[in-house]
Amino acid sequence: MTMNPVQAIDTKYIRLIQQQQLELALIKAERDVALRDRDIAQSRSEAMNTLVDALIGSLRPFGFDRKRFLTTIRQAARSLPDHGPAASQHTVLFEGSNRFLGRKASSLSSQHE
């Protein structure tokens, strides 16, 4: 089957458009991954700020007020969502508070290392 010149040009441009659409879909997927990674990093940073603020707020002239620290961390954890990028803050708060309190890390957190 032979194509006339118009059909050949149409086929060429249709394939070019399909290739461009595929490339655009790949770029959008890469962008979505980058945005998700950025959101997770921002959430983890917020959790670290919460930990540091709780630690500073729990320092007393004669030591560290563990009860005040735990209360602050628990209040922060209750306000966090259970799904999405912000949910990663739960892990940071849990592991960070255990580290500050001198507790052993759980077996769950040791699997991530």
Secondary structure, DSSP 8 states (H G I E B T S, - for coil): ----HHHHHHHHHHHHHHHHHHHHHHHHHHHHHHHHHHHHHHHHHHHHHHHHHHHHHHEETTEE-HHHHHHHHHHHHHTS-SSSGGGHHHHHHHHHHHHHHT----HHHHHT-
